[in-house]
Amino acid sequence: FDIQRFDKYARLLAYAFLSDGTFVNAEIIKQGYANIVTKSRNLKYADLFEKLYQDARQNNRGLWLE
């Protein structure tokens, strides 16, 4: 978790890691299957997510296929 555990709609805001160390949130963004929404208080991985998001878009991965 980061600072805020739930959003205003009571949705859980969590970071998920697999037992092999895979960072699930980052992997989904890296493969181009997620938009990022950064809440003002939950910024722990904001820079990483932005980098992965931009890379996925620039390289036409996932949702960003041309």
PyMOL commands that set and color helices and strands:
alter all, ss='L'
color gray80, all
select helices_A, chain A and resi 24-30+46-58+62-64
alter helices_A, ss='H'
color red, helices_A
deselect
rebuild
show_as cartoon
